[in-house]
Structures are given as C-alpha cells and as structure tokens.
Amino acid sequence: MASRQRSSRLRRTLLAALVTASVAVPVSGAARPTAVPAPVPAELGPLTATPAALDARYAANRAGIRAAERMAAGHGDRRRAAALRTMAGPARHFLSFDGRDGGRTAEVFGDLAHAGRIAVLVPGSDTGLETYGRFRDGAVALQHEMGGRSAVIAWLGYETPGTVSPTVLTPGRAEDGARQLTSFMRELSAALPRSPSTAPRISLVCHSYGSVVCGRAAPSGLRVADIILYGSPGTGSDTAGQLHTRATVWAGRGTHDWIADLPHGRLPLLSATIGFGADPMSKEFGARIFDAGDTDHSHYLRPGSVSLRNIARIATASAESAAATHPGGRRA
C-alpha cells in the first residue's frame, strides 16, 4: 500500500513538473541566448600533456576564441562578444573551444603537465558561454582549495538543459553529454603518465544535472578514482553498484538545497522517461556521504564553505578528514 502511494505521488509530482516546465518554456525561451555564429575550430590533434604542447594548444584555442568574438560582435551579440573577450585573456588556458551551438569548452586551472591531483568539473543546467563566469569561479575556488600540484578542468562539453524546461527532467541531454565526457576522459587519460608511481589521481566532480551525465558515463571504464555527486537529482541508476565503476562514489547535499524536495524515481511515458532513479543520498543507493554544510543549490564551491573544503579533500585523497561517512552514517 505504501509503495503504491509513493509511486502515485511520484507520478503526480513529475507530471506536474513536466506540465509546468512545458508552459514556462515559451516564456523563458525568449530570454535564453539564441544561436550565435562561430568559426569551425582548428584541428588540434591528440592532447599531449607536456608544457610545450599545452602552451601551443592554449595559444591555438585563444586565437579561436578571438575569432569567435569577432563573429559574435559582427552578429550584434554584444553580450556573447564580451564574454568571449574575457575568455581570450592571455592568462586563460583552454584545452578545447567550440563557439558553435551555444559553446563547448574545457579550461584548465593549475599546472596540468605536473599535477598529481586532477578534478574534472561537470556542470549542471543553465551553463553556457553567457553564464560561464560562475562556472569558472567554482573551478578557480576548487583548484585553490586543492592546493599545490593540483589542476581543475572546467569541462563544458555538452549542451546543458535549461533549469525551467522539459529537458531537465529527462536523460536525453545527459546521454549526449556522457558520450562527450567519455571521449574527453579517454583523451585526457591517454595524454597523462600511466605508471602507478607517476599517474595523477583523477576525480569527476559532478553538480546537479551534471551528475546524471557522470552516471551515464561511469560504466564506460573511466580511469577515475572518485565520482563526486553534489546537489544531485539522481544518476539514472538505483544503486551505486549499477554505475559499474571501480571509482568510489560520493554524494553530498547542502541543508538549503531545494533539490532535496524533488521526488526520486523514474516515470516512463510514451516518448520519454522522466526522473533519474534513487536519491544518491539514500542508504539504499550506497554512496559514501560527505558533509556539504548548509549551502544552497548554487554555492557548493563558494570559498570558505564546508562543501568546497570536503569536495577538495576527496579529490586530493584526504577524505578521511573530510567529515565523510559511509552509508548509514558511520564515520569514514
């Protein structure tokens, strides 16, 4: 009886959310950035993580960003042009850049060639070139918290859904994102040392809808030590074991994060499935739980926050002091 009531509640809530999003999209869509023309990126070849090769790659992408800025200005999109002008600064380091179709980037913070710890940051909804600053701020804060011999890669490699849109309730964008993330992680792994004594420790740090992307990518054999889910609506699986990864799966949620109020599960409809499975914070899911403090959904990587400190500790293999717990609340 209780199970049927939970299922009925899930169905009503998810359907109501879908209807609300469908009605809101025409209103919010007008405010979302339209497609802006951008040049085809130059062919850079395989990634090589040596200082000289990285410097050449950064310079090539800087030139590509400047070309995209000129096209955006010519198109009359001053906001996009201004964002690109900032991104083309001489101190910025992009492994990849494609300004087409909303934009795709991978930016490095820290010294990737000599890093012993690398975190790949995967964003959630409403992240694009126009809103890139807030994503970058989180990456900067995480790299600073991780300290010396660390690098953070802010990976915006897929078209993120709008927070108010039907796509944010379904795994469609995550499936495409997972393919792109898998390809990027394989290229990154191939470019780094593979010897056990010199290979860097790599963690995936996945926010909100980005955790669905990471969940979809996890079974592809990613060479990562940790998958860190925060502010997560789910991964598309009901248990951490169903992710079929050797990585340690972590989950954290701030006490003021509205995503805690979302129902969990999956609701099959005629053309799509709504929802992302079990709550990663639940005992049944089986992740290791870390303390995310009192943050809200948008500020997990705020400097000085408990959530930032503990995410950095996990990514630097210092999780035993990260106020982490096993499922069920036992201290790590």
C-alpha positions as YAML, in Angstrom:
chain: A
units: angstrom
residues:
- id: 1
  name: MET
  ca: [0.00, 0.00, 0.00]
- id: 2
  name: ALA
  ca: [2.76, 2.43, 0.98]
- id: 3
  name: SER
  ca: [4.68, 1.55, -2.19]
- id: 4
  name: ARG
  ca: [1.65, 2.31, -4.36]
- id: 5
  name: GLN
  ca: [1.15, 5.63, -2.58]
- id: 6
  name: ARG
  ca: [4.79, 6.61, -3.17]
- id: 7
  name: SER
  ca: [4.50, 5.63, -6.83]
- id: 8
  name: SER
  ca: [1.30, 7.65, -7.21]
- id: 9
  name: ARG
  ca: [2.90, 10.67, -5.52]
- id: 10
  name: LEU
  ca: [5.94, 10.41, -7.78]
- id: 11
  name: ARG
  ca: [3.74, 10.23, -10.89]
- id: 12
  name: ARG
  ca: [1.68, 13.27, -9.86]
- id: 13
  name: THR
  ca: [4.72, 15.35, -8.91]
- id: 14
  name: LEU
  ca: [6.76, 14.57, -12.00]
- id: 15
  name: LEU
  ca: [3.81, 15.12, -14.32]
- id: 16
  name: ALA
  ca: [3.09, 18.43, -12.63]
- id: 17
  name: ALA
  ca: [6.74, 19.45, -13.06]
- id: 18
  name: LEU
  ca: [6.65, 18.48, -16.73]
- id: 19
  name: VAL
  ca: [3.50, 20.49, -17.37]
- id: 20
  name: THR
  ca: [4.92, 23.49, -15.51]
- id: 21
  name: ALA
  ca: [8.15, 23.34, -17.48]
- id: 22
  name: SER
  ca: [6.32, 22.94, -20.78]
- id: 23
  name: VAL
  ca: [4.21, 26.01, -20.08]
- id: 24
  name: ALA
  ca: [7.19, 28.04, -18.86]
- id: 25
  name: VAL
  ca: [9.48, 27.26, -21.79]
- id: 26
  name: PRO
  ca: [7.87, 29.68, -24.28]
- id: 27
  name: VAL
  ca: [8.15, 32.44, -21.68]
- id: 28
  name: SER
  ca: [11.69, 31.68, -20.55]
- id: 29
  name: GLY
  ca: [12.90, 30.75, -24.02]
- id: 30
  name: ALA
  ca: [12.74, 34.34, -25.18]
- id: 31
  name: ALA
  ca: [15.25, 35.29, -22.51]
- id: 32
  name: ARG
  ca: [17.69, 32.48, -23.34]
- id: 33
  name: PRO
  ca: [20.59, 33.29, -25.70]
- id: 34
  name: THR
  ca: [19.96, 32.50, -29.34]
- id: 35
  name: ALA
  ca: [22.44, 30.70, -31.57]
- id: 36
  name: VAL
  ca: [25.37, 32.92, -32.46]
- id: 37
  name: PRO
  ca: [27.65, 32.13, -35.45]
- id: 38
  name: ALA
  ca: [31.16, 30.97, -34.66]
- id: 39
  name: PRO
  ca: [34.04, 29.58, -36.72]
- id: 40
  name: VAL
  ca: [34.79, 25.89, -37.07]
- id: 41
  name: PRO
  ca: [37.53, 25.07, -34.53]
- id: 42
  name: ALA
  ca: [41.00, 24.32, -35.81]
- id: 43
  name: GLU
  ca: [42.06, 20.67, -35.80]
- id: 44
  name: LEU
  ca: [44.48, 20.39, -32.89]
- id: 45
  name: GLY
  ca: [45.24, 16.69, -32.94]
- id: 46
  name: PRO
  ca: [45.53, 14.41, -29.89]
- id: 47
  name: LEU
  ca: [46.04, 16.00, -26.49]
- id: 48
  name: THR
  ca: [49.62, 15.90, -25.19]
- id: 49
  name: ALA
  ca: [50.18, 16.92, -21.57]
- id: 50
  name: THR
  ca: [53.68, 18.35, -21.84]
- id: 51
  name: PRO
  ca: [54.36, 22.03, -21.07]
- id: 52
  name: ALA
  ca: [55.31, 22.93, -24.66]
- id: 53
  name: ALA
  ca: [52.41, 21.05, -26.25]
- id: 54
  name: LEU
  ca: [49.92, 22.52, -23.78]
- id: 55
  name: ASP
  ca: [51.20, 26.06, -24.37]
- id: 56
  name: ALA
  ca: [50.74, 25.61, -28.12]
- id: 57
  name: ARG
  ca: [47.25, 24.23, -27.60]
- id: 58
  name: TYR
  ca: [46.29, 27.09, -25.29]
- id: 59
  name: ALA
  ca: [47.51, 29.63, -27.86]
- id: 60
  name: ALA
  ca: [45.57, 27.97, -30.68]
- id: 61
  name: ASN
  ca: [42.35, 27.99, -28.69]
- id: 62
  name: ARG
  ca: [42.94, 31.61, -27.66]
- id: 63
  name: ALA
  ca: [43.07, 32.51, -31.33]
- id: 64
  name: GLY
  ca: [39.86, 30.57, -31.92]
- id: 65
  name: ILE
  ca: [38.09, 32.41, -29.11]
- id: 66
  name: ARG
  ca: [39.16, 35.76, -30.57]
- id: 67
  name: ALA
  ca: [37.80, 34.73, -33.97]
- id: 68
  name: ALA
  ca: [34.51, 33.74, -32.32]
- id: 69
  name: GLU
  ca: [34.43, 37.09, -30.54]
- id: 70
  name: ARG
  ca: [34.71, 38.93, -33.84]
- id: 71
  name: MET
  ca: [31.89, 36.89, -35.36]
- id: 72
  name: ALA
  ca: [29.66, 37.47, -32.32]
- id: 73
  name: ALA
  ca: [30.32, 41.22, -32.49]
- id: 74
  name: GLY
  ca: [29.53, 41.23, -36.19]
- id: 75
  name: HIS
  ca: [26.31, 39.38, -35.46]
- id: 76
  name: GLY
  ca: [25.37, 42.12, -32.99]
- id: 77
  name: ASP
  ca: [25.50, 39.94, -29.85]
- id: 78
  name: ARG
  ca: [27.46, 42.21, -27.54]
- id: 79
  name: ARG
  ca: [26.92, 40.01, -24.51]
- id: 80
  name: ARG
  ca: [28.46, 36.96, -26.18]
- id: 81
  name: ALA
  ca: [31.29, 39.09, -27.61]
- id: 82
  name: ALA
  ca: [32.09, 40.50, -24.17]
- id: 83
  name: ALA
  ca: [32.13, 37.02, -22.63]
- id: 84
  name: LEU
  ca: [34.48, 35.78, -25.32]
- id: 85
  name: ARG
  ca: [36.76, 38.79, -24.97]
- id: 86
  name: THR
  ca: [37.23, 37.92, -21.32]
- id: 87
  name: MET
  ca: [37.84, 34.25, -22.12]
- id: 88
  name: ALA
  ca: [40.57, 35.18, -24.63]
- id: 89
  name: GLY
  ca: [42.75, 36.77, -21.94]
- id: 90
  name: PRO
  ca: [46.45, 35.83, -22.02]
- id: 91
  name: ALA
  ca: [46.28, 34.01, -18.68]
- id: 92
  name: ARG
  ca: [43.43, 31.70, -19.74]
- id: 93
  name: HIS
  ca: [44.20, 28.09, -20.67]
- id: 94
  name: PHE
  ca: [41.69, 26.21, -22.84]
- id: 95
  name: LEU
  ca: [42.22, 22.61, -23.89]
- id: 96
  name: SER
  ca: [39.33, 22.99, -26.32]
- id: 97
  name: PHE
  ca: [36.92, 25.62, -27.53]
- id: 98
  name: ASP
  ca: [33.99, 25.49, -29.93]
- id: 99
  name: GLY
  ca: [31.75, 28.57, -30.03]
- id: 100
  name: ARG
  ca: [29.08, 26.94, -32.19]
- id: 101
  name: ASP
  ca: [25.69, 25.73, -30.95]
- id: 102
  name: GLY
  ca: [25.84, 27.51, -27.60]
- id: 103
  name: GLY
  ca: [29.52, 26.78, -26.97]
- id: 104
  name: ARG
  ca: [31.71, 23.93, -25.70]
- id: 105
  name: THR
  ca: [34.89, 24.46, -23.67]
- id: 106
  name: ALA
  ca: [37.42, 22.75, -21.43]
- id: 107
  name: GLU
  ca: [39.52, 25.19, -19.39]
- id: 108
  name: VAL
  ca: [42.47, 24.31, -17.17]
- id: 109
  name: PHE
  ca: [43.24, 25.88, -13.80]
- id: 110
  name: GLY
  ca: [46.63, 24.96, -12.39]
- id: 111
  name: ASP
  ca: [49.58, 23.19, -13.98]
- id: 112
  name: LEU
  ca: [48.13, 20.21, -15.82]
- id: 113
  name: ALA
  ca: [51.53, 18.96, -17.02]
- id: 114
  name: HIS
  ca: [52.81, 18.46, -13.46]
- id: 115
  name: ALA
  ca: [49.59, 17.89, -11.50]
- id: 116
  name: GLY
  ca: [49.39, 14.96, -9.10]
- id: 117
  name: ARG
  ca: [45.66, 15.51, -8.49]
- id: 118
  name: ILE
  ca: [43.18, 16.45, -11.22]
- id: 119
  name: ALA
  ca: [39.49, 17.25, -10.79]
- id: 120
  name: VAL
  ca: [37.20, 17.39, -13.84]
- id: 121
  name: LEU
  ca: [34.24, 19.64, -13.08]
- id: 122
  name: VAL
  ca: [30.98, 18.72, -14.86]
- id: 123
  name: PRO
  ca: [28.28, 21.43, -14.74]
- id: 124
  name: GLY
  ca: [24.52, 21.25, -14.41]
- id: 125
  name: SER
  ca: [21.72, 23.17, -16.05]
- id: 126
  name: ASP
  ca: [21.86, 26.69, -17.48]
- id: 127
  name: THR
  ca: [25.64, 26.66, -18.00]
- id: 128
  name: GLY
  ca: [26.82, 28.23, -21.25]
- id: 129
  name: LEU
  ca: [29.16, 30.88, -22.58]
- id: 130
  name: GLU
  ca: [26.99, 33.72, -21.27]
- id: 131
  name: THR
  ca: [26.90, 32.22, -17.77]
- id: 132
  name: TYR
  ca: [30.41, 30.78, -17.89]
- id: 133
  name: GLY
  ca: [31.76, 33.17, -15.26]
- id: 134
  name: ARG
  ca: [30.01, 31.46, -12.35]
- id: 135
  name: PHE
  ca: [31.21, 28.02, -13.56]
- id: 136
  name: ARG
  ca: [34.74, 29.36, -13.81]
- id: 137
  name: ASP
  ca: [34.56, 30.89, -10.33]
- id: 138
  name: GLY
  ca: [33.78, 27.47, -8.88]
- id: 139
  name: ALA
  ca: [36.68, 25.87, -10.74]
- id: 140
  name: VAL
  ca: [39.09, 28.57, -9.52]
- id: 141
  name: ALA
  ca: [37.92, 28.10, -5.92]
- id: 142
  name: LEU
  ca: [38.25, 24.30, -6.13]
- id: 143
  name: GLN
  ca: [41.77, 24.43, -7.54]
- id: 144
  name: HIS
  ca: [42.84, 26.91, -4.88]
- id: 145
  name: GLU
  ca: [41.38, 24.67, -2.16]
- id: 146
  name: MET
  ca: [43.07, 21.57, -3.59]
- id: 147
  name: GLY
  ca: [46.43, 23.34, -3.35]
- id: 148
  name: GLY
  ca: [49.79, 22.75, -4.97]
- id: 149
  name: ARG
  ca: [50.35, 20.14, -7.69]
- id: 150
  name: SER
  ca: [46.64, 20.12, -8.49]
- id: 151
  name: ALA
  ca: [44.69, 21.05, -11.58]
- id: 152
  name: VAL
  ca: [40.99, 21.53, -12.22]
- id: 153
  name: ILE
  ca: [39.44, 21.19, -15.66]
- id: 154
  name: ALA
  ca: [36.15, 23.05, -16.10]
- id: 155
  name: TRP
  ca: [34.54, 20.81, -18.72]
- id: 156
  name: LEU
  ca: [31.58, 22.39, -20.52]
- id: 157
  name: GLY
  ca: [31.39, 19.71, -23.18]
- id: 158
  name: TYR
  ca: [27.66, 19.28, -23.70]
- id: 159
  name: GLU
  ca: [24.53, 21.33, -24.22]
- id: 160
  name: THR
  ca: [23.17, 21.77, -20.73]
- id: 161
  name: PRO
  ca: [19.39, 21.89, -20.25]
- id: 162
  name: GLY
  ca: [17.55, 24.94, -19.01]
- id: 163
  name: THR
  ca: [16.51, 24.78, -15.36]
- id: 164
  name: VAL
  ca: [12.95, 25.58, -16.47]
- id: 165
  name: SER
  ca: [12.49, 23.19, -19.39]
- id: 166
  name: PRO
  ca: [11.20, 19.67, -20.05]
- id: 167
  name: THR
  ca: [14.74, 18.54, -20.95]
- id: 168
  name: VAL
  ca: [15.95, 18.98, -17.36]
- id: 169
  name: LEU
  ca: [13.55, 16.22, -16.28]
- id: 170
  name: THR
  ca: [14.75, 13.63, -18.79]
- id: 171
  name: PRO
  ca: [18.13, 11.97, -19.52]
- id: 172
  name: GLY
  ca: [18.34, 12.99, -23.20]
- id: 173
  name: ARG
  ca: [20.94, 15.74, -22.78]
- id: 174
  name: ALA
  ca: [22.82, 13.57, -20.29]
- id: 175
  name: GLU
  ca: [23.16, 10.73, -22.79]
- id: 176
  name: ASP
  ca: [24.80, 13.04, -25.32]
- id: 177
  name: GLY
  ca: [26.89, 14.63, -22.57]
- id: 178
  name: ALA
  ca: [28.06, 11.21, -21.38]
- id: 179
  name: ARG
  ca: [29.34, 10.33, -24.83]
- id: 180
  name: GLN
  ca: [31.27, 13.59, -25.00]
- id: 181
  name: LEU
  ca: [32.60, 13.21, -21.44]
- id: 182
  name: THR
  ca: [33.73, 9.63, -22.09]
- id: 183
  name: SER
  ca: [35.61, 10.74, -25.21]
- id: 184
  name: PHE
  ca: [37.27, 13.62, -23.35]
- id: 185
  name: MET
  ca: [38.26, 11.49, -20.35]
- id: 186
  name: ARG
  ca: [39.81, 8.85, -22.59]
- id: 187
  name: GLU
  ca: [41.81, 11.51, -24.43]
- id: 188
  name: LEU
  ca: [42.92, 13.03, -21.12]
- id: 189
  name: SER
  ca: [43.92, 9.65, -19.68]
- id: 190
  name: ALA
  ca: [45.91, 8.80, -22.82]
- id: 191
  name: ALA
  ca: [47.80, 12.08, -22.54]
- id: 192
  name: LEU
  ca: [48.86, 11.59, -18.91]
- id: 193
  name: PRO
  ca: [51.52, 9.29, -17.42]
- id: 194
  name: ARG
  ca: [50.23, 5.77, -16.85]
- id: 195
  name: SER
  ca: [52.88, 4.46, -14.46]
- id: 196
  name: PRO
  ca: [51.43, 3.84, -10.98]
- id: 197
  name: SER
  ca: [54.20, 5.97, -9.49]
- id: 198
  name: THR
  ca: [53.60, 8.99, -11.76]
- id: 199
  name: ALA
  ca: [49.96, 8.80, -12.87]
- id: 200
  name: PRO
  ca: [47.86, 11.61, -11.38]
- id: 201
  name: ARG
  ca: [44.75, 10.86, -9.35]
- id: 202
  name: ILE
  ca: [41.66, 11.97, -11.32]
- id: 203
  name: SER
  ca: [38.23, 12.73, -9.84]
- id: 204
  name: LEU
  ca: [34.95, 13.61, -11.54]
- id: 205
  name: VAL
  ca: [33.14, 16.40, -9.70]
- id: 206
  name: CYS
  ca: [29.52, 16.44, -10.87]
- id: 207
  name: HIS
  ca: [26.95, 19.09, -10.00]
- id: 208
  name: SER
  ca: [23.16, 18.78, -10.33]
- id: 209
  name: TYR
  ca: [22.22, 17.58, -13.84]
- id: 210
  name: GLY
  ca: [25.93, 17.03, -14.40]
- id: 211
  name: SER
  ca: [25.65, 14.07, -12.02]
- id: 212
  name: VAL
  ca: [23.26, 12.46, -14.50]
- id: 213
  name: VAL
  ca: [25.93, 12.94, -17.17]
- id: 214
  name: CYS
  ca: [28.55, 11.35, -14.91]
- id: 215
  name: GLY
  ca: [26.19, 8.49, -14.05]
- id: 216
  name: ARG
  ca: [25.66, 7.76, -17.73]
- id: 217
  name: ALA
  ca: [29.42, 7.90, -18.42]
- id: 218
  name: ALA
  ca: [30.53, 5.86, -15.39]
- id: 219
  name: PRO
  ca: [30.09, 2.35, -16.90]
- id: 220
  name: SER
  ca: [32.37, 3.18, -19.85]
- id: 221
  name: GLY
  ca: [35.52, 2.35, -17.89]
- id: 222
  name: LEU
  ca: [36.63, 5.87, -16.98]
- id: 223
  name: ARG
  ca: [40.06, 5.95, -15.29]
- id: 224
  name: VAL
  ca: [38.97, 7.93, -12.25]
- id: 225
  name: ALA
  ca: [39.44, 7.38, -8.52]
- id: 226
  name: ASP
  ca: [36.30, 9.20, -7.36]
- id: 227
  name: ILE
  ca: [32.94, 10.28, -8.71]
- id: 228
  name: ILE
  ca: [31.68, 13.10, -6.51]
- id: 229
  name: LEU
  ca: [27.95, 13.90, -6.82]
- id: 230
  name: TYR
  ca: [26.63, 17.07, -5.24]
- id: 231
  name: GLY
  ca: [23.25, 18.74, -5.48]
- id: 232
  name: SER
  ca: [22.26, 15.65, -7.45]
- id: 233
  name: PRO
  ca: [18.73, 14.77, -8.65]
- id: 234
  name: GLY
  ca: [19.96, 11.20, -9.30]
- id: 235
  name: THR
  ca: [22.24, 9.38, -11.70]
- id: 236
  name: GLY
  ca: [19.76, 7.34, -13.71]
- id: 237
  name: SER
  ca: [20.55, 4.28, -11.56]
- id: 238
  name: ASP
  ca: [19.06, 2.96, -8.34]
- id: 239
  name: THR
  ca: [22.35, 1.98, -6.68]
- id: 240
  name: ALA
  ca: [25.99, 3.00, -6.90]
- id: 241
  name: GLY
  ca: [26.75, -0.58, -7.91]
- id: 242
  name: GLN
  ca: [24.65, -0.16, -11.05]
- id: 243
  name: LEU
  ca: [27.10, 2.50, -12.22]
- id: 244
  name: HIS
  ca: [29.58, -0.35, -12.82]
- id: 245
  name: THR
  ca: [32.63, 1.69, -11.90]
- id: 246
  name: ARG
  ca: [35.70, 1.00, -9.81]
- id: 247
  name: ALA
  ca: [35.65, 4.59, -8.63]
- id: 248
  name: THR
  ca: [34.48, 5.46, -5.14]
- id: 249
  name: VAL
  ca: [31.07, 7.14, -5.50]
- id: 250
  name: TRP
  ca: [30.44, 10.05, -3.12]
- id: 251
  name: ALA
  ca: [27.31, 12.12, -2.55]
- id: 252
  name: GLY
  ca: [26.68, 15.35, -0.66]
- id: 253
  name: ARG
  ca: [23.80, 17.79, -0.34]
- id: 254
  name: GLY
  ca: [23.57, 21.14, 1.44]
- id: 255
  name: THR
  ca: [20.84, 21.64, 4.00]
- id: 256
  name: HIS
  ca: [19.41, 24.57, 1.99]
- id: 257
  name: ASP
  ca: [19.44, 22.84, -1.40]
- id: 258
  name: TRP
  ca: [15.94, 22.82, -2.91]
- id: 259
  name: ILE
  ca: [16.74, 19.68, -4.87]
- id: 260
  name: ALA
  ca: [16.17, 17.65, -1.70]
- id: 261
  name: ASP
  ca: [12.44, 18.27, -2.16]
- id: 262
  name: LEU
  ca: [12.29, 16.64, -5.59]
- id: 263
  name: PRO
  ca: [10.76, 13.16, -5.79]
- id: 264
  name: HIS
  ca: [13.07, 10.34, -6.83]
- id: 265
  name: GLY
  ca: [12.33, 7.53, -9.24]
- id: 266
  name: ARG
  ca: [11.56, 7.12, -12.92]
- id: 267
  name: LEU
  ca: [8.28, 7.55, -14.73]
- id: 268
  name: PRO
  ca: [8.07, 6.01, -18.23]
- id: 269
  name: LEU
  ca: [5.92, 7.96, -20.67]
- id: 270
  name: LEU
  ca: [5.17, 7.33, -24.33]
- id: 271
  name: SER
  ca: [8.16, 9.23, -25.71]
- id: 272
  name: ALA
  ca: [10.49, 9.66, -22.73]
- id: 273
  name: THR
  ca: [11.30, 8.68, -19.18]
- id: 274
  name: ILE
  ca: [11.04, 11.38, -16.51]
- id: 275
  name: GLY
  ca: [13.22, 11.26, -13.41]
- id: 276
  name: PHE
  ca: [16.66, 9.89, -12.55]
- id: 277
  name: GLY
  ca: [16.19, 6.99, -10.15]
- id: 278
  name: ALA
  ca: [17.15, 6.71, -6.50]
- id: 279
  name: ASP
  ca: [18.30, 9.57, -4.31]
- id: 280
  name: PRO
  ca: [22.13, 9.40, -4.19]
- id: 281
  name: MET
  ca: [21.93, 10.46, -0.55]
- id: 282
  name: SER
  ca: [19.84, 7.45, 0.43]
- id: 283
  name: LYS
  ca: [21.25, 4.44, 2.26]
- id: 284
  name: GLU
  ca: [19.83, 2.20, -0.46]
- id: 285
  name: PHE
  ca: [21.86, 3.93, -3.17]
- id: 286
  name: GLY
  ca: [25.06, 3.11, -1.33]
- id: 287
  name: ALA
  ca: [27.31, 6.13, -1.97]
- id: 288
  name: ARG
  ca: [29.74, 7.41, 0.63]
- id: 289
  name: ILE
  ca: [28.18, 10.53, 2.11]
- id: 290
  name: PHE
  ca: [30.17, 13.69, 2.74]
- id: 291
  name: ASP
  ca: [29.18, 16.74, 4.75]
- id: 292
  name: ALA
  ca: [28.14, 19.61, 2.44]
- id: 293
  name: GLY
  ca: [27.26, 22.03, 5.22]
- id: 294
  name: ASP
  ca: [24.40, 24.50, 4.93]
- id: 295
  name: THR
  ca: [24.90, 25.53, 1.29]
- id: 296
  name: ASP
  ca: [22.14, 26.03, -1.25]
- id: 297
  name: HIS
  ca: [21.99, 24.53, -4.74]
- id: 298
  name: SER
  ca: [24.18, 27.13, -6.44]
- id: 299
  name: HIS
  ca: [27.02, 27.68, -3.97]
- id: 300
  name: TYR
  ca: [28.73, 24.36, -3.22]
- id: 301
  name: LEU
  ca: [32.05, 25.73, -4.46]
- id: 302
  name: ARG
  ca: [31.89, 29.02, -2.61]
- id: 303
  name: PRO
  ca: [35.25, 29.88, -1.00]
- id: 304
  name: GLY
  ca: [35.29, 29.06, 2.70]
- id: 305
  name: SER
  ca: [32.33, 26.69, 2.55]
- id: 306
  name: VAL
  ca: [32.20, 23.26, 4.17]
- id: 307
  name: SER
  ca: [31.14, 21.74, 0.85]
- id: 308
  name: LEU
  ca: [34.13, 23.15, -1.05]
- id: 309
  name: ARG
  ca: [36.55, 22.03, 1.64]
- id: 310
  name: ASN
  ca: [35.24, 18.46, 1.66]
- id: 311
  name: ILE
  ca: [35.00, 18.12, -2.13]
- id: 312
  name: ALA
  ca: [38.63, 19.25, -2.34]
- id: 313
  name: ARG
  ca: [39.67, 16.80, 0.35]
- id: 314
  name: ILE
  ca: [38.07, 13.93, -1.52]
- id: 315
  name: ALA
  ca: [39.72, 14.97, -4.79]
- id: 316
  name: THR
  ca: [43.12, 15.17, -3.09]
- id: 317
  name: ALA
  ca: [42.71, 11.79, -1.36]
- id: 318
  name: SER
  ca: [42.35, 13.43, 2.05]
- id: 319
  name: ALA
  ca: [38.80, 12.23, 2.57]
- id: 320
  name: GLU
  ca: [39.48, 10.66, 5.96]
- id: 321
  name: SER
  ca: [39.47, 14.20, 7.35]
- id: 322
  name: ALA
  ca: [36.55, 15.35, 5.19]
- id: 323
  name: ALA
  ca: [33.84, 14.64, 7.78]
- id: 324
  name: ALA
  ca: [32.79, 11.89, 5.38]
- id: 325
  name: THR
  ca: [30.56, 8.98, 6.30]
- id: 326
  name: HIS
  ca: [29.75, 5.58, 4.97]
- id: 327
  name: PRO
  ca: [26.12, 4.84, 4.00]
- id: 328
  name: GLY
  ca: [24.11, 4.80, 7.18]
- id: 329
  name: GLY
  ca: [26.16, 7.49, 8.90]
- id: 330
  name: ARG
  ca: [29.32, 5.66, 10.04]
- id: 331
  name: ARG
  ca: [32.47, 7.74, 10.05]
- id: 332
  name: ALA
  ca: [34.92, 7.04, 7.25]
...
